[in-house]
Amino acid sequence: MSCGNGVRGEGAFSVTEILSEPVSAPNVWKGDELADADGWIIRFTEEDLADFEQALAHVSKKHLKDVTEIRAEDFPLPHFQRRIDDIVDRLEHGLGLVLLRGLPIYDRFSEDEATIIYWGLGQHMGNLVPQNRKGDLVGQIRDLGRRGPYERAYATNEDLGFHTDSTDFVGLMCLRPALYGGESFVASSGLLYNFVVGEHPEYLPILNKNFPTDWRSEEPPGSPGWYLEPPYSCPGSLRTRSPASGITTRCRRDQASLLACNSRRATCSSSTTS
């Protein structure tokens, strides 16, 4: 589930400013700083769960055919709304991530009910946007047996690697832990930018230039199969787009420019060095 306002691939960004100073913000952090802290973890309380149960009872009276038809007003959360406001503030102005823990799936809520709760929370957080060309608003992350350089990695058992999605917020809900693997990792893109500022500032123009990025078989009609997007941009504040795997596959295509491929290698070298 993704919340946002922008549309990926609408056109190349015009980079007019390159941030040459280190980023200083709450979302610049190191993993070991969070490993032993729980300030980024929010645990559901009994009052929260009761709010969800009442919202489920309310929405069931609507007799809606699909979860995506549920609006915020169909899923009222008079108590939990205050916590949602806090969550959104943490995502926008804090660490940039939050772990919500303690939803008793199977013990108290079914998978369908958990999906409704998940969707309802998202409706209270922003405008939900499609995640692929099929228009899916809620997607299942599972191995569908698809393989190939242009396939979406979430439909395989491949390692996704670090990346960002082209939305403001992204939500993941674990229905059942995998027998092995399946871990989620997070990193601070602001910290990575600071590494480059401090150790290889000559690469900053590369990080702020447009790269041809692969649609991975989900391009709109009339598209050449790629769009232009910079890994970093600074329209007032630092913004990150990190479609590393898309840039890689784009470089495999005949139309990819040698400059784009060489620029990517320089960017990778700076990250590796730091």
C-alpha positions in Angstrom: 0.0 0.0 0.0 1.4 3.4 -1.0 0.3 6.9 -0.2 1.4 9.9 -2.3 0.6 12.6 -4.8 3.3 12.3 -7.5 3.2 10.1 -10.6 6.3 8.3 -11.6 7.8 9.0 -15.0 5.9 12.1 -15.8 9.1 13.7 -17.1 12.6 14.6 -16.3 13.3 16.7 -13.2 15.1 19.9 -13.8 17.9 20.1 -11.2 18.5 23.7 -10.3 20.2 23.3 -7.0 22.7 20.8 -5.7 23.0 20.4 -1.9 26.7 20.6 -1.1 26.5 20.6 2.7 25.8 17.6 4.9 22.1 16.9 5.7 21.2 17.6 9.3 17.8 16.1 10.1 16.1 13.4 12.3 16.0 11.1 9.3 19.8 11.0 9.2 20.6 8.0 11.4 22.8 4.9 11.7 21.4 1.4 12.1 23.2 0.8 15.4 21.5 3.9 16.8 18.1 2.3 16.3 19.0 -1.3 17.1 18.8 -0.9 20.8 16.1 1.8 20.9 12.4 1.4 20.6 11.3 5.0 20.0 10.5 4.1 16.4 8.2 1.2 17.5 4.5 1.8 18.3 2.7 -1.0 20.0 -1.0 -1.4 19.7 -2.9 -1.1 23.0 -6.2 -2.7 23.9 -7.9 0.6 23.3 -6.5 0.6 19.8 -7.7 -2.9 19.1 -11.2 -2.0 20.4 -11.2 1.0 18.0 -10.4 -1.4 15.1 -13.2 -3.8 16.1 -15.7 -1.0 16.3 -14.5 0.3 12.9 -14.8 -3.2 11.4 -18.4 -3.5 12.7 -19.2 -0.1 11.2 -17.8 -0.8 7.8 -19.5 -4.2 7.6 -22.9 -2.4 7.6 -21.8 -0.7 4.3 -21.9 -4.0 2.4 -19.0 -2.9 0.2 -17.8 -5.3 -2.4 -14.1 -4.6 -2.2 -11.7 -3.3 0.5 -10.6 -0.6 -1.9 -14.1 0.9 -1.8 -13.6 1.8 1.9 -13.1 5.5 2.6 -11.8 7.1 5.8 -15.3 8.0 6.9 -16.4 4.4 6.5 -13.7 3.3 9.0 -13.9 5.8 11.9 -11.1 5.7 14.4 -12.0 8.2 17.1 -9.3 7.0 19.5 -6.5 5.9 17.1 -6.7 9.0 14.9 -4.5 10.8 17.4 -1.9 8.1 17.0 -2.2 8.3 13.2 -1.4 12.0 13.4 1.7 11.1 15.4 2.7 8.4 12.9 2.4 10.8 9.9 4.4 13.4 11.8 7.2 10.9 12.5 7.3 9.8 8.9 7.4 13.4 7.6 9.5 15.1 10.2 11.1 12.3 12.3 13.1 9.2 11.5 11.1 8.5 8.4 10.0 5.1 9.5 7.7 3.5 12.1 7.1 -0.1 13.1 3.5 -0.8 14.2 3.5 -4.0 16.3 1.0 -6.2 18.1 -1.9 -6.7 15.7 -3.2 -10.2 16.8 -3.9 -11.7 13.4 -5.6 -15.2 13.6 -6.0 -14.9 17.4 -8.4 -11.9 17.1 -8.6 -10.8 13.5 -8.9 -12.8 10.3 -6.7 -12.1 7.3 -9.5 -10.3 5.6 -10.1 -8.1 8.7 -6.4 -7.4 9.0 -6.4 -6.2 5.4 -9.4 -3.9 6.1 -7.6 -2.5 9.1 -4.4 -2.0 7.0 -6.4 -0.3 4.3 -8.4 1.8 6.8 -5.3 3.1 8.5 -3.9 4.1 5.1 -7.0 6.0 4.2 -6.6 8.1 7.3 -2.9 8.8 6.4 -3.2 10.1 2.8 -4.3 9.4 -0.8 -3.7 5.8 -1.7 -2.2 5.4 -5.2 -1.7 2.4 -7.5 1.5 0.4 -7.3 1.7 -1.0 -10.8 0.1 -0.6 -14.3 -2.7 -2.9 -13.3 -3.8 -0.4 -10.8 -3.3 -2.6 -7.7 -3.8 -0.6 -4.5 -3.1 -3.5 -2.2 -0.6 -6.0 -3.4 0.6 -9.4 -2.2 4.3 -9.9 -1.9 4.9 -13.5 -2.8 6.9 -15.6 -5.2 4.8 -16.1 -8.3 7.6 -17.9 -10.1 8.4 -15.0 -12.5 12.0 -14.4 -13.5 13.8 -12.0 -15.8 15.6 -8.7 -15.7 12.4 -6.7 -16.3 10.1 -8.4 -13.8 9.0 -6.8 -10.6 11.2 -8.3 -7.9 8.3 -8.5 -5.3 6.8 -11.2 -7.4 9.9 -13.4 -7.1 12.0 -14.8 -4.3 14.9 -12.5 -5.2 16.5 -10.0 -2.9 15.0 -6.6 -3.5 18.0 -4.7 -2.3 17.7 -1.1 -0.9 15.4 1.1 -2.9 12.7 3.7 -2.6 9.3 3.7 -4.1 7.9 6.8 -5.8 5.4 7.7 -3.2 5.4 9.7 0.1 4.7 6.7 2.3 4.9 2.9 1.8 3.3 0.4 4.1 4.0 -3.3 4.6 2.0 -5.7 6.7 3.3 -9.1 7.7 0.4 -11.7 7.8 2.7 -14.6 8.7 6.5 -14.8 9.0 8.4 -16.7 6.4 10.0 -20.0 7.5 13.4 -18.4 6.5 14.4 -15.2 4.9 12.0 -12.4 4.3 13.7 -9.9 6.5 13.1 -6.2 5.8 16.0 -3.8 6.0 16.0 0.0 6.2 18.7 2.6 5.6 19.0 6.4 5.9 19.5 7.8 2.4 20.4 11.1 4.0 23.3 9.5 5.8 24.5 8.0 2.4 24.3 11.4 0.9 26.4 12.8 3.8 29.0 10.1 3.1 29.4 11.4 -0.5 29.5 15.0 0.7 32.3 14.3 3.1 34.3 11.8 1.1 33.6 12.3 -2.6 31.9 15.7 -3.2 32.9 15.5 -6.9 30.2 12.9 -7.4 27.4 15.1 -6.2 26.5 16.4 -9.7 26.2 12.7 -10.7 23.8 11.9 -7.9 21.6 14.9 -8.9 21.5 14.1 -12.6 18.7 12.3 -14.4 19.1 8.6 -15.1 17.1 6.5 -17.6 15.2 4.2 -15.3 13.5 1.0 -16.3 9.7 0.6 -16.0 10.4 -3.1 -15.6 7.6 -4.1 -18.0 5.0 -1.7 -16.4 5.4 1.2 -18.8 2.3 3.2 -19.9 1.2 3.1 -23.5 3.6 4.9 -25.8 6.5 4.9 -23.4 10.0 3.7 -24.6 10.2 1.5 -21.5 12.1 3.9 -19.3 11.8 7.3 -17.7 14.2 9.9 -16.4 14.7 10.5 -12.7 17.6 11.6 -10.4 18.7 9.6 -7.4 18.8 12.8 -5.4 17.2 16.2 -5.8 16.9 19.3 -3.6 13.7 21.3 -4.3 13.9 23.0 -0.9 14.9 19.9 0.9 16.7 16.7 0.0 14.6 14.1 -1.8 15.7 10.6 -2.6 14.7 8.3 -5.5 16.8 5.1 -5.5 15.6 2.8 -8.3 19.1 1.1 -8.4 17.9 -2.2 -10.0 15.9 -0.2 -12.6 19.0 1.8 -13.6 21.0 -1.5 -13.9 18.5 -3.1 -16.3 18.2 0.1 -18.2 21.9 -0.1 -18.9 21.5 -3.5 -20.4 19.2 -2.1 -23.1 20.6 -1.1 -26.5 19.3 2.5 -26.2 20.9 3.2 -22.8 23.5 5.9 -23.1 27.1 5.1 -22.2 27.1 8.3 -20.1 24.3 7.0 -17.9 26.0 3.7 -17.4 29.4 5.3 -16.6 27.7 7.7 -14.2 26.1 4.8 -12.4 29.4 3.1 -12.0 30.9 6.3 -10.5 27.9 6.5 -8.1 28.4 2.9 -7.0 32.1 3.5 -6.5 31.4 6.4 -4.2 29.0 4.3 -2.1 31.4 1.4 -1.9 34.3 3.6 -0.9 32.2 5.2 1.9 
